[in-house]
C-alpha cells in the first residue's frame, strides 16, 4: 500500500457511517440477512505482518548512530537550500526531513547501493541530498537538484516551477521511497505479492508509520467492532470557533465519541439489526516520528484559516492510546518538537505566499531556514508561529512488531476463503432477486445461467447494509477486513488527502521567480499519483 492510503486516520475519525431506523428500511437486504457473518480476521487485534520488508532492528540500531551523526553535522546549523524558482515549499519540507534524525542516520549509511532503476530514482536522489547536506558547511547553501527539477517524477501532477504544497510534497516523496523500497525487496510486483500489513513494514513506515483503531460498540448487545488503519500523519482540525490547540483536536479525535442513532444507526454484526451505538477512535500503534498537518485549507475555500493554533514543545500520546496498544515497549509514547513548517501568506490567500521552517539542532538550539538563508532562533519564537506542519520525534524508539505465526496465516487463508464463498452466495441471491423483480415476478426467478441472470451480473442493487460503519465503507462489514488484508492499496495513508492547502503566518510574503535545471525524461516507475491536487500555496 502506498503511504497515502488516503484512508488512514481520516476513515476512523471522519466517517459518520451508520445505517438508519428500521422503519426507514422497508426493503431490507434479505440476501445478506440469510447468511451468518463470518469471523473477522482482525476481530481481536491488529494482524502482524507475514514478514518484515525492512528489518526493524535497523531502526533500533540507528539510535547508536544518532550521536555520531549529530557530532558530524546535525549539532550545528544546516546549510540553506537555494531557491531555483518556486521551490520554497520543497526547501522547508526537506529541511524538516533532514532533521528527522532517524531518517538522516539511516540514509547517511547509504543503504541504497547500486541502483538498477532506469532513469530517475527517488532513493538515489534523496540519499545524494542527505550526503550533500551533511558535507556542506554550516549556513552555506546548495541547490536541491532533481528533487525539484524532476519534480513530476515524484508525483505526476506536480509541475516544475509551479507553486506546490509542502505537505503534499512530503507525502509524495515518502510514498515514492516506500514503493521503491518494496520493489527492491519484492520485485516489480511487490505490491501484489505482499499483503497490506506486510507492505507496511518498509523503513518509511518503521519511522513515520503508526496505526489507529476505529471502534463501534453496540448499545444493545455490547459487541465491539474494530477497524485498524495505518497512518503516516494525523490531521489537526482548526476550523472551529475560538482558539484551537493540538490538545483539543487530539481530544476530539481520540477521546470524544459519537452516538450513532436515529437515521444514522449502526448495523450490528451480532444483532443483525440497526441499533444505537457509540463510535470512537484511538491510536493503536504510535509512530516513531509524529507529523501533524494543520488543516488550514479545505476544499471549497479560497482563503486560508490564519488563526493561531497552540502547540507544545513536548507531547504525550498516552491519553489517546488504545488500552491494549501492542508495540509500545517499556517507554511511554512521549515526543519532542523538532520541526515546524510555516506558510507566510499575502492577505490570507490560499494561492500565494512563501514557506519557511524552523528546525531543532542536536544541541537544543533552533534555526530558522528561509531557502538559502539560515539564522539562529529560539524556542519561544518557534512556539508563537502559525504553524502548518509540526514534526515530533519519540523520546524512545517503539518496540519491534512481531511476525505473523503459521497459525495466524492459516486462519487468514481460511477466513478469506469463507468470506469469498459467502460473498459469492450473497451476490448470486441478489442477482436472482433483481432478475425476478425486472421480470415482474412471472415464472419465478430465472436460473443463474439464463441470459437474464447473466445480463444482470454485477448489477446488484445498493442496500442500506452498505452503509454499515463497523469496518469502513465496504459493501459488507465482514468483507471489508478481508479485502483490507489481501488487496494492496495503491496510495500511501493520507490522512486528509483533501486538506493539503496552505498554512500559517499572514504578516509577510515572499516570491520566487527564477527557473531551474531541466528535468529528466525518464518516469519514476511504479509511483502513485500521490495526494489529491490542492491549492498551491508555496512559492
JOSULVEN-V856170 format. One record per backbone hydrogen bond with DSSP energy under -0.5 kcal/mol. CO is the residue of the C=O (numbers start at 1). NH is the residue of the N-H. If there is no record, write none. Layout:
co=[CO & CO]
nh=[NH & NH]
This chain:
co=[2 & 2 & 4 & 4 & 4 & 4 & 5 & 5 & 7 & 8 & 8 & 9 & 9 & 10 & 10 & 11 & 21 & 22 & 26 & 28 & 29 & 29 & 30 & 32 & 40 & 49 & 51 & 55 & 56 & 56 & 57 & 58 & 60 & 61 & 61 & 62 & 62 & 63 & 63 & 64 & 65 & 66 & 67 & 68 & 69 & 69 & 70 & 73 & 74 & 78 & 80 & 80 & 82 & 82 & 87 & 88 & 89 & 90 & 91 & 92 & 93 & 94 & 95 & 97 & 99 & 100 & 101 & 102 & 103 & 104 & 105 & 106 & 107 & 111 & 121 & 122 & 123 & 124 & 125 & 126 & 127 & 128 & 129 & 130 & 131 & 132 & 137 & 140 & 142 & 144 & 145 & 145 & 146 & 148 & 150 & 150 & 151 & 151 & 155 & 159 & 164 & 165 & 166 & 167 & 168 & 169 & 170 & 171 & 172 & 173 & 174 & 175 & 176 & 177 & 178 & 179 & 180 & 181 & 182 & 183 & 187 & 189 & 189 & 190 & 195 & 196 & 198 & 198 & 199 & 201 & 202 & 203 & 204 & 205 & 207 & 210 & 211 & 211 & 212 & 213 & 214 & 215 & 216 & 216 & 217 & 218 & 223 & 223 & 225 & 227 & 229 & 231 & 235 & 236 & 242 & 244 & 245 & 246 & 247 & 248 & 249 & 250 & 251 & 251 & 258 & 258 & 259 & 260 & 261 & 262 & 265 & 266 & 266 & 268 & 268 & 273 & 273 & 275 & 276 & 277 & 278 & 279 & 280 & 282 & 282 & 283 & 285 & 288 & 289 & 290 & 291 & 291 & 292 & 293 & 293 & 294 & 295 & 296 & 297 & 298 & 302 & 304 & 310 & 313 & 315 & 315 & 317 & 318 & 320 & 322 & 327 & 332 & 333 & 334 & 335 & 336 & 338 & 339 & 340 & 341 & 341 & 342 & 342 & 343 & 344 & 345 & 346 & 348 & 352 & 354 & 356 & 357 & 358 & 359 & 361 & 365 & 366 & 367 & 367 & 368 & 368 & 369 & 370 & 371 & 373 & 375 & 377 & 378 & 379 & 381 & 382 & 385 & 386 & 386 & 386 & 388 & 389 & 390 & 391 & 391 & 392 & 393 & 402 & 405 & 406 & 407 & 408 & 409 & 410 & 411 & 412 & 413 & 414 & 415 & 416 & 417 & 418 & 419 & 420 & 421 & 422 & 423 & 424 & 425 & 426 & 427 & 428 & 429 & 430 & 431 & 432 & 433 & 434 & 435 & 436 & 437 & 439 & 441 & 447 & 450 & 451 & 452 & 453 & 454 & 456 & 463 & 464 & 465 & 469 & 476 & 477 & 478 & 479 & 480 & 481 & 482 & 483 & 485 & 486 & 492 & 493 & 493 & 493 & 494 & 494 & 496 & 498 & 505 & 506 & 523 & 524 & 535 & 539]
nh=[5 & 493 & 6 & 492 & 493 & 494 & 7 & 8 & 11 & 11 & 12 & 12 & 13 & 14 & 15 & 15 & 24 & 25 & 28 & 30 & 32 & 33 & 34 & 35 & 43 & 404 & 53 & 58 & 59 & 60 & 61 & 62 & 63 & 64 & 65 & 65 & 66 & 66 & 67 & 68 & 69 & 70 & 71 & 72 & 73 & 74 & 75 & 76 & 362 & 139 & 82 & 142 & 84 & 144 & 91 & 92 & 93 & 94 & 95 & 96 & 97 & 98 & 99 & 100 & 101 & 104 & 105 & 106 & 107 & 108 & 109 & 109 & 110 & 113 & 125 & 126 & 127 & 128 & 129 & 130 & 131 & 132 & 133 & 134 & 135 & 136 & 140 & 80 & 82 & 147 & 148 & 149 & 150 & 151 & 153 & 154 & 154 & 155 & 158 & 162 & 538 & 169 & 170 & 171 & 172 & 173 & 174 & 175 & 176 & 177 & 178 & 179 & 180 & 181 & 182 & 183 & 184 & 185 & 186 & 187 & 190 & 192 & 193 & 194 & 199 & 200 & 53 & 201 & 202 & 54 & 206 & 207 & 208 & 209 & 289 & 231 & 284 & 285 & 229 & 282 & 227 & 280 & 218 & 225 & 278 & 222 & 218 & 225 & 216 & 214 & 212 & 210 & 237 & 295 & 244 & 310 & 249 & 250 & 251 & 252 & 253 & 254 & 255 & 256 & 260 & 279 & 261 & 277 & 264 & 265 & 19 & 268 & 275 & 272 & 273 & 268 & 275 & 266 & 219 & 260 & 217 & 258 & 215 & 213 & 284 & 322 & 211 & 394 & 291 & 392 & 234 & 293 & 390 & 236 & 295 & 296 & 238 & 305 & 501 & 301 & 350 & 306 & 246 & 337 & 317 & 335 & 320 & 321 & 283 & 325 & 399 & 334 & 317 & 395 & 315 & 393 & 360 & 391 & 358 & 388 & 389 & 344 & 356 & 345 & 354 & 347 & 349 & 304 & 346 & 344 & 342 & 369 & 340 & 367 & 364 & 361 & 377 & 359 & 369 & 370 & 375 & 357 & 373 & 81 & 370 & 368 & 366 & 382 & 383 & 384 & 385 & 387 & 343 & 504 & 505 & 294 & 341 & 292 & 338 & 339 & 290 & 336 & 49 & 409 & 410 & 411 & 412 & 413 & 414 & 415 & 416 & 417 & 418 & 419 & 420 & 421 & 422 & 423 & 424 & 425 & 426 & 427 & 428 & 429 & 430 & 431 & 432 & 433 & 434 & 435 & 436 & 437 & 438 & 439 & 441 & 440 & 442 & 444 & 450 & 454 & 455 & 456 & 456 & 457 & 459 & 466 & 467 & 468 & 472 & 480 & 481 & 482 & 483 & 484 & 485 & 486 & 487 & 196 & 488 & 3 & 232 & 233 & 495 & 496 & 497 & 499 & 500 & 345 & 347 & 525 & 527 & 537 & 86]
